[in-house]
Amino acid sequence: MTVRPRPHLPMRPAWLCRNCAAPWPCGPAQLDLAAEFYGHSIALAFYLAASMQEAIDDVYGLGLRPDLPVMHARFLGWLSLARRPRRSPRL
């Protein structure tokens, strides 16, 4: 019997990872999302922007004020790293 790893999904309204309790998208979630959306970076950006908006709405719903620059960095700031093309080795 093999045990499948638990996915790193968000737990709302806190937007913490259900698996590791880090702010979502955590590192493993970022890797999973980059693999799932491979070749579709615009779709990934739209998905993450929509998720960020939901997270902001949830924070307001909890009666708190979100730190918008932190939210942007958390949800979208890592995208440029996911889009970098692989460099071919120089001969």
Salt bridges, closest charged atoms under 4 A:
GLU54 OE1 - ARG12 NH1 2.91
ASP58 OD2 - ARG12 NE 2.80
